[in-house]
């Protein structure tokens, strides 16, 4: 017997996705209640992670298209030669 799977539904709000530096897939979605809160979270994470802005989700639909991630702004480390 197979059991029924429940479809995950997203709450209403604004979403970003945070991915590790080496990969742009399999990130974590972070929800915010307001646009300003979402933008603040984006600024915090973009120093060392890829951040994808998904936009606003309301009543089961996305109101804006997602934006591709910008390159992280973390300073590059210099190679040390011996």
VENSUL-V168632 format. One record per helix or strand of 2 or more residues. SS is the DSSP state (hx for helix, st for strand). FROM is the first residue (numbers start at 1). LEN is the number of residues. If there is no record, write none. Layout:
BEGIN
[[SS & FROM & LEN] [SS & FROM & LEN]]
END
This chain:
BEGIN
[[st & 13 & 7] [st & 28 & 5] [hx & 35 & 11] [st & 50 & 9] [st & 61 & 2]]
END
